[in-house]
């Protein structure tokens, strides 16, 4: 895989991405997909998203936390803390990993102009929650290149479709 910046997330039909700082659904097949795609690379998230994971560092990935809190620290060699977009981009330029943007909404917005690819899991349901993907995100700058439907089953309570969108040449 060529190094790139990829936004990856799951949302319901209304754009819902979170509830009480966690996912409002349990879809093992979608989590497996996320793990397969992001393993061996770097994942970037905001502090609230990291806190929502109870500070759990995902294995076999380098976790980057973006926060305005200059005193925020994580005592784990697999975690890097950044305080602004420029420092994240400087880090990105100096290394060879793909950078996956995993949330939350402010981080997705910050990388809207920088993402080379989007990997969107569309959950075919309308659920309850409090956090939404940015409503003003400009999807017209991307084109869908693949779509894979997953039917609900005994372990996955909702149908979902994984879509890959590539940035259009401008």
PAVEX-491486 format. One record per atom (N, C-alpha, C): residue in one letter; atom name; x, y, z. Coordinates in steps of 0.05 Angstrom, whole numbers. Layout:
% PAVEX-491486
(site a; CA; (X; Y; Z)) ...
% end
This chain:
% PAVEX-491486
(site x; N; (17; -24; 0)) (site x; CA; (0; 0; 0)) (site x; C; (18; 25; 0)) (site x; N; (12; 43; -18)) (site x; CA; (26; 68; -19)) (site x; C; (17; 85; 5)) (site x; N; (35; 99; 17)) (site x; CA; (29; 116; 40)) (site x; C; (8; 137; 31)) (site x; N; (-12; 140; 48)) (site x; CA; (-33; 160; 43)) (site x; C; (-47; 167; 68)) (site x; N; (-65; 187; 67)) (site x; CA; (-82; 195; 89)) (site x; C; (-110; 185; 82)) (site x; N; (-121; 169; 101)) (site x; CA; (-147; 156; 96)) (site x; C; (-165; 162; 120)) (site x; N; (-189; 172; 115)) (site x; CA; (-209; 175; 137)) (site x; C; (-225; 149; 136)) (site x; N; (-228; 137; 160)) (site x; CA; (-243; 112; 162)) (site x; C; (-263; 114; 185)) (site x; N; (-288; 108; 180)) (site x; CA; (-308; 110; 201)) (site x; C; (-333; 94; 193)) (site x; N; (-350; 90; 213)) (site x; CA; (-376; 78; 209)) (site x; C; (-397; 98; 218)) (site x; N; (-420; 98; 204)) (site x; CA; (-442; 115; 211)) (site x; C; (-468; 102; 204)) (site x; N; (-489; 111; 218)) (site x; CA; (-516; 101; 211)) (site x; C; (-527; 118; 189)) (site x; N; (-552; 113; 182)) (site x; CA; (-565; 127; 159)) (site x; C; (-568; 158; 164)) (site x; N; (-566; 167; 189)) (site x; CA; (-568; 195; 195)) (site x; C; (-541; 209; 199)) (site x; N; (-519; 193; 196)) (site x; CA; (-493; 204; 200)) (site x; C; (-483; 201; 229)) (site x; N; (-498; 187; 246)) (site x; CA; (-490; 182; 273)) (site x; C; (-464; 166; 275)) (site x; N; (-445; 175; 291)) (site x; CA; (-420; 160; 294)) (site x; C; (-414; 153; 323)) (site x; N; (-429; 164; 342)) (site x; CA; (-423; 158; 370)) (site x; C; (-446; 163; 389)) (site x; N; (-443; 150; 412)) (site x; CA; (-462; 154; 434)) (site x; C; (-446; 151; 460)) (site x; N; (-447; 172; 477)) (site x; CA; (-433; 172; 502)) (site x; C; (-404; 164; 499)) (site x; N; (-390; 175; 479)) (site x; CA; (-362; 171; 472)) (site x; C; (-355; 142; 465)) (site x; N; (-375; 127; 455)) (site x; CA; (-369; 100; 445)) (site x; C; (-387; 95; 421)) (site x; N; (-384; 72; 409)) (site x; CA; (-400; 65; 385)) (site x; C; (-428; 56; 394)) (site x; N; (-449; 65; 380)) (site x; CA; (-476; 58; 387)) (site x; C; (-485; 32; 375)) (site x; N; (-467; 15; 367)) (site x; CA; (-474; -11; 355)) (site x; C; (-451; -30; 361)) (site x; N; (-457; -56; 358)) (site x; CA; (-437; -77; 361)) (site x; C; (-438; -94; 335)) (site x; N; (-417; -90; 318)) (site x; CA; (-416; -105; 293)) (site x; C; (-388; -118; 290)) (site x; N; (-385; -142; 300)) (site x; CA; (-359; -155; 299)) (site x; C; (-347; -156; 271)) (site x; N; (-363; -160; 250)) (site x; CA; (-352; -161; 223)) (site x; C; (-340; -134; 215)) (site x; N; (-353; -112; 223)) (site x; CA; (-343; -86; 217)) (site x; C; (-317; -80; 233)) (site x; N; (-316; -89; 258)) (site x; CA; (-291; -85; 274)) (site x; C; (-268; -102; 262)) (site x; N; (-274; -126; 252)) (site x; CA; (-254; -142; 239)) (site x; C; (-243; -128; 214)) (site x; N; (-261; -116; 198)) (site x; CA; (-253; -101; 175)) (site x; C; (-234; -78; 183)) (site x; N; (-242; -63; 203)) (site x; CA; (-226; -40; 213)) (site x; C; (-198; -50; 221)) (site x; N; (-197; -72; 236)) (site x; CA; (-171; -83; 245)) (site x; C; (-154; -91; 221)) (site x; N; (-166; -105; 202)) (site x; CA; (-151; -114; 178)) (site x; C; (-139; -91; 162)) (site x; N; (-155; -70; 160)) (site x; CA; (-146; -47; 144)) (site x; C; (-125; -30; 158)) (site x; N; (-127; -26; 184)) (site x; CA; (-110; -8; 198)) (site x; C; (-85; -20; 211)) (site x; N; (-85; -47; 214)) (site x; CA; (-62; -60; 227)) (site x; C; (-36; -54; 212)) (site x; N; (-16; -47; 227)) (site x; CA; (11; -41; 215)) (site x; C; (14; -12; 207)) (site x; N; (-7; 4; 211)) (site x; CA; (-6; 32; 203)) (site x; C; (-10; 50; 228)) (site x; N; (-14; 75; 223)) (site x; CA; (-19; 95; 245)) (site x; C; (-48; 103; 244)) (site x; N; (-60; 106; 268)) (site x; CA; (-87; 116; 270)) (site x; C; (-86; 142; 286)) (site x; N; (-101; 162; 276)) (site x; CA; (-102; 188; 289)) (site x; C; (-130; 193; 299)) (site x; N; (-132; 202; 324)) (site x; CA; (-158; 208; 335)) (site x; C; (-155; 232; 354)) (site x; N; (-178; 244; 360)) (site x; CA; (-179; 265; 380)) (site x; C; (-178; 253; 408)) (site x; N; (-172; 270; 427)) (site x; CA; (-170; 260; 455)) (site x; C; (-196; 248; 465)) (site x; N; (-219; 260; 457)) (site x; CA; (-245; 250; 467)) (site x; C; (-250; 222; 456)) (site x; N; (-242; 217; 431)) (site x; CA; (-245; 190; 419)) (site x; C; (-227; 171; 434)) (site x; N; (-202; 179; 440)) (site x; CA; (-184; 161; 455)) (site x; C; (-195; 155; 483)) (site x; N; (-205; 176; 496)) (site x; CA; (-217; 173; 523)) (site x; C; (-241; 154; 521)) (site x; N; (-257; 155; 499)) (site x; CA; (-280; 138; 495)) (site x; C; (-272; 108; 492)) (site x; N; (-247; 104; 485)) (site x; CA; (-236; 77; 483)) (site x; C; (-224; 69; 510)) (site x; N; (-229; 84; 531)) (site x; CA; (-218; 80; 558)) (site x; C; (-188; 80; 557)) (site x; N; (-176; 95; 538)) (site x; CA; (-147; 97; 537)) (site x; C; (-134; 71; 527)) (site x; N; (-150; 53; 516)) (site x; CA; (-140; 28; 507)) (site x; C; (-125; 32; 480)) (site x; N; (-100; 23; 479)) (site x; CA; (-84; 26; 455)) (site x; C; (-89; 2; 437)) (site x; N; (-97; 6; 413)) (site x; CA; (-102; -17; 395)) (site x; C; (-76; -30; 387)) (site x; N; (-75; -57; 387)) (site x; CA; (-50; -71; 381)) (site x; C; (-41; -68; 352)) (site x; N; (-15; -69; 348)) (site x; CA; (-3; -70; 322)) (site x; C; (-9; -45; 305)) (site x; N; (-13; -23; 319)) (site x; CA; (-17; 3; 306)) (site x; C; (-4; 25; 323)) (site x; N; (5; 46; 310)) (site x; CA; (15; 69; 325)) (site x; C; (-9; 88; 328)) (site x; N; (-14; 96; 353)) (site x; CA; (-37; 114; 358)) (site x; C; (-27; 142; 361)) (site x; N; (-39; 160; 347)) (site x; CA; (-34; 189; 349)) (site x; C; (-58; 202; 361)) (site x; N; (-54; 219; 381)) (site x; CA; (-75; 233; 394)) (site x; C; (-72; 263; 388)) (site x; N; (-93; 276; 378)) (site x; CA; (-92; 304; 373)) (site x; C; (-109; 318; 394)) (site x; N; (-96; 336; 409)) (site x; CA; (-111; 350; 431)) (site x; C; (-99; 378; 434)) (site x; N; (-117; 397; 442)) (site x; CA; (-107; 424; 448)) (site x; C; (-95; 426; 476)) (site x; N; (-100; 406; 492)) (site x; CA; (-90; 406; 520)) (site x; C; (-60; 400; 520)) (site x; N; (-44; 421; 524)) (site x; CA; (-15; 419; 523)) (site x; C; (-3; 401; 545)) (site x; N; (-19; 397; 566)) (site x; CA; (-9; 380; 588)) (site x; C; (-16; 350; 585)) (site x; N; (-32; 344; 564)) (site x; CA; (-42; 317; 561)) (site x; C; (-19; 298; 553)) (site x; N; (-17; 276; 567)) (site x; CA; (4; 257; 561)) (site x; C; (-7; 229; 563)) (site x; N; (5; 210; 548)) (site x; CA; (-2; 182; 550)) (site x; C; (25; 167; 553)) (site x; N; (27; 152; 575)) (site x; CA; (52; 138; 581)) (site x; C; (52; 111; 567)) (site x; N; (56; 111; 541)) (site x; CA; (57; 87; 525)) (site x; C; (73; 93; 500)) (site x; N; (93; 77; 494)) (site x; CA; (110; 82; 471)) (site x; C; (95; 79; 444)) (site x; N; (72; 67; 445)) (site x; CA; (56; 63; 420)) (site x; C; (37; 87; 415)) (site x; N; (39; 107; 432)) (site x; CA; (22; 131; 429)) (site x; C; (39; 156; 427)) (site x; N; (32; 173; 407)) (site x; CA; (44; 199; 404)) (site x; C; (22; 220; 408)) (site x; N; (28; 241; 422)) (site x; CA; (9; 263; 427)) (site x; C; (18; 287; 411)) (site x; N; (-1; 299; 396)) (site x; CA; (3; 323; 381)) (site x; C; (-17; 344; 389)) (site x; N; (-8; 370; 386)) (site x; CA; (-25; 392; 395)) (site x; C; (-35; 410; 372)) (site x; N; (-27; 404; 348)) (site x; CA; (-37; 419; 325)) (site x; C; (-33; 403; 299)) (site x; N; (-48; 411; 279)) (site x; CA; (-48; 397; 253)) (site x; C; (-21; 397; 240)) (site x; N; (-6; 419; 241)) (site x; CA; (20; 421; 229)) (site x; C; (40; 401; 240)) (site x; N; (39; 396; 266)) (site x; CA; (58; 377; 277)) (site x; C; (51; 348; 269)) (site x; N; (25; 342; 265)) (site x; CA; (17; 316; 255)) (site x; C; (27; 313; 227)) (site x; N; (23; 333; 210)) (site x; CA; (32; 332; 182)) (site x; C; (62; 330; 180)) (site x; N; (77; 343; 197)) (site x; CA; (106; 341; 197)) (site x; C; (114; 312; 203)) (site x; N; (102; 301; 223)) (site x; CA; (107; 273; 230)) (site x; C; (101; 254; 206)) (site x; N; (78; 259; 194)) (site x; CA; (69; 242; 171)) (site x; C; (90; 243; 149)) (site x; N; (100; 267; 142)) (site x; CA; (119; 270; 121)) (site x; C; (145; 255; 126)) (site x; N; (152; 251; 151)) (site x; CA; (178; 239; 158)) (site x; C; (178; 209; 162)) (site x; N; (155; 196; 156)) (site x; CA; (154; 168; 161)) (site x; C; (139; 154; 137)) (site x; N; (136; 128; 138)) (site x; CA; (126; 113; 114)) (site x; C; (99; 100; 118)) (site x; N; (86; 105; 140)) (site x; CA; (60; 92; 145)) (site x; C; (37; 107; 134)) (site x; N; (16; 92; 126)) (site x; CA; (-9; 105; 120)) (site x; C; (-21; 115; 146)) (site x; N; (-34; 139; 145)) (site x; CA; (-46; 151; 168)) (site x; C; (-76; 149; 165)) (site x; N; (-89; 134; 184)) (site x; CA; (-118; 131; 184)) (site x; C; (-130; 150; 204)) (site x; N; (-148; 167; 195)) (site x; CA; (-162; 186; 212)) (site x; C; (-187; 171; 222)) (site x; N; (-190; 168; 249)) (site x; CA; (-212; 151; 259)) (site x; C; (-232; 167; 276)) (site x; N; (-228; 194; 278)) (site x; CA; (-249; 209; 292)) (site x; C; (-237; 226; 314)) (site x; N; (-253; 242; 326)) (site x; CA; (-281; 247; 321)) (site x; C; (-286; 268; 300)) (site x; N; (-309; 280; 301)) (site x; CA; (-318; 298; 281)) (site x; C; (-299; 321; 275)) (site x; N; (-288; 334; 295)) (site x; CA; (-269; 356; 290)) (site x; C; (-244; 347; 276)) (site x; N; (-235; 323; 282)) (site x; CA; (-211; 312; 269)) (site x; C; (-217; 306; 239)) (site x; N; (-241; 294; 234)) (site x; CA; (-249; 289; 206)) (site x; C; (-250; 315; 191)) (site x; N; (-261; 336; 203)) (site x; CA; (-263; 362; 189)) (site x; C; (-235; 373; 184)) (site x; N; (-217; 371; 203)) (site x; CA; (-190; 382; 200)) (site x; C; (-175; 369; 177)) (site x; N; (-182; 343; 171)) (site x; CA; (-167; 329; 150)) (site x; C; (-183; 327; 124)) (site x; N; (-206; 340; 122)) (site x; CA; (-223; 339; 98)) (site x; C; (-207; 345; 73)) (site x; N; (-191; 366; 73)) (site x; CA; (-176; 375; 50)) (site x; C; (-151; 358; 45)) (site x; N; (-144; 341; 64)) (site x; CA; (-119; 326; 62)) (site x; C; (-123; 296; 56)) (site x; N; (-147; 286; 60)) (site x; CA; (-152; 257; 57)) (site x; C; (-150; 249; 27)) (site x; N; (-135; 228; 23)) (site x; CA; (-133; 216; -4)) (site x; C; (-155; 197; -10)) (site x; N; (-165; 185; 12)) (site x; CA; (-185; 164; 9)) (site x; C; (-204; 164; 33)) (site x; N; (-229; 156; 29)) (site x; CA; (-248; 152; 51)) (site x; C; (-257; 123; 51)) (site x; N; (-258; 111; 74)) (site x; CA; (-270; 84; 77)) (site x; C; (-293; 88; 97)) (site x; N; (-317; 87; 86)) (site x; CA; (-342; 92; 101)) (site x; C; (-357; 66; 103)) (site x; N; (-364; 59; 128)) (site x; CA; (-382; 37; 133)) (site x; C; (-409; 49; 138)) (site x; N; (-428; 44; 120)) (site x; CA; (-455; 54; 122)) (site x; C; (-472; 33; 136)) (site x; N; (-481; 38; 160)) (site x; CA; (-498; 19; 175)) (site x; C; (-527; 24; 167)) (site x; N; (-540; 4; 158)) (site x; CA; (-568; 7; 148)) (site x; C; (-588; 6; 171)) (site x; N; (-587; 27; 187)) (site x; CA; (-605; 30; 210)) (site x; C; (-604; 59; 219)) (site x; N; (-624; 66; 235)) (site x; CA; (-624; 93; 248)) (site x; C; (-624; 88; 278)) (site x; N; (-602; 96; 290)) (site x; CA; (-597; 90; 318)) (site x; C; (-597; 116; 335)) (site x; N; (-595; 112; 361)) (site x; CA; (-595; 135; 380)) (site x; C; (-566; 141; 387)) (site x; N; (-560; 167; 389)) (site x; CA; (-533; 175; 397)) (site x; C; (-531; 205; 399)) (site x; N; (-506; 215; 402)) (site x; CA; (-502; 243; 406)) (site x; C; (-479; 256; 390)) (site x; N; (-466; 239; 373)) (site x; CA; (-444; 250; 358)) (site x; C; (-447; 242; 329)) (site x; N; (-444; 262; 311)) (site x; CA; (-449; 257; 283)) (site x; C; (-424; 264; 266)) (site x; N; (-422; 250; 243)) (site x; CA; (-401; 258; 224)) (site x; C; (-407; 286; 214)) (site x; N; (-387; 302; 209)) (site x; CA; (-392; 330; 201)) (site x; C; (-411; 333; 177)) (site x; N; (-433; 348; 182)) (site x; CA; (-454; 351; 162)) (site x; C; (-444; 366; 137)) (site x; N; (-423; 383; 140)) (site x; CA; (-414; 399; 118)) (site x; C; (-390; 386; 103)) (site x; N; (-384; 361; 109)) (site x; CA; (-362; 348; 95)) (site x; C; (-369; 346; 65)) (site x; N; (-350; 353; 48)) (site x; CA; (-355; 355; 19)) (site x; C; (-348; 328; 5)) (site x; N; (-368; 311; 3)) (site x; CA; (-364; 285; -10)) (site x; C; (-362; 287; -40)) (site x; N; (-369; 310; -52)) (site x; CA; (-368; 314; -81)) (site x; C; (-339; 313; -91)) (site x; N; (-320; 316; -73)) (site x; CA; (-292; 315; -81)) (site x; C; (-280; 287; -83)) (site x; N; (-298; 267; -78)) (site x; CA; (-290; 239; -78)) (site x; C; (-308; 223; -96)) (site x; N; (-298; 201; -106)) (site x; CA; (-315; 183; -122)) (site x; C; (-313; 155; -111)) (site x; N; (-336; 142; -110)) (site x; CA; (-337; 114; -100)) (site x; C; (-323; 95; -119)) (site x; N; (-304; 79; -108)) (site x; CA; (-290; 60; -125)) (site x; C; (-297; 31; -118)) (site x; N; (-308; 27; -95)) (site x; CA; (-317; 0; -88)) (site x; C; (-338; 1; -66)) (site x; N; (-354; -20; -65)) (site x; CA; (-376; -22; -46)) (site x; C; (-380; -52; -40)) (site x; N; (-381; -59; -15)) (site x; CA; (-384; -87; -7)) (site x; C; (-406; -89; 15)) (site x; N; (-428; -103; 8)) (site x; CA; (-450; -106; 27)) (site x; C; (-446; -129; 45)) (site x; N; (-452; -125; 71)) (site x; CA; (-451; -147; 91)) (site x; C; (-479; -150; 103)) (site x; N; (-491; -173; 100)) (site x; CA; (-518; -178; 111)) (site x; C; (-516; -183; 141)) (site x; N; (-537; -175; 155)) (site x; CA; (-537; -180; 184)) (site x; C; (-539; -211; 188)) (site x; N; (-528; -219; 211)) (site x; CA; (-528; -248; 217)) (site x; C; (-530; -251; 248)) (site x; N; (-525; -274; 258)) (site x; CA; (-528; -279; 287)) (site x; C; (-509; -262; 304)) (site x; N; (-486; -253; 292)) (site x; CA; (-467; -237; 307)) (site x; C; (-468; -208; 301)) (site x; N; (-479; -200; 278)) (site x; CA; (-481; -173; 269)) (site x; C; (-510; -165; 266)) (site x; N; (-520; -147; 283)) (site x; CA; (-548; -142; 284)) (site x; C; (-559; -124; 262)) (site x; N; (-541; -112; 246)) (site x; CA; (-550; -94; 224)) (site x; C; (-536; -101; 198)) (site x; N; (-550; -97; 176)) (site x; CA; (-536; -98; 150)) (site x; C; (-518; -73; 149)) (site x; N; (-496; -76; 134)) (site x; CA; (-479; -53; 130)) (site x; C; (-464; -56; 103)) (site x; N; (-455; -33; 92)) (site x; CA; (-440; -32; 67)) (site x; C; (-415; -17; 72)) (site x; N; (-392; -28; 64)) (site x; CA; (-366; -15; 65)) (site x; C; (-361; -2; 38)) (site x; N; (-358; 24; 37)) (site x; CA; (-352; 39; 12)) (site x; C; (-325; 51; 13)) (site x; N; (-310; 49; -9)) (site x; CA; (-284; 62; -12)) (site x; C; (-288; 85; -32)) (site x; N; (-279; 109; -24)) (site x; CA; (-281; 132; -42)) (site x; C; (-253; 144; -45)) (site x; N; (-245; 150; -69)) (site x; CA; (-219; 162; -75)) (site x; C; (-223; 191; -82)) (site x; N; (-203; 207; -74)) (site x; CA; (-204; 236; -81)) (site x; C; (-202; 238; -111)) (site x; N; (-220; 255; -122)) (site x; CA; (-219; 260; -151)) (site x; C; (-195; 278; -157)) (site x; N; (-183; 274; -180)) (site x; CA; (-162; 292; -189)) (site x; C; (-173; 319; -193)) (site x; N; (-160; 339; -182)) (site x; CA; (-171; 366; -185)) (site x; C; (-156; 383; -205)) 
% end
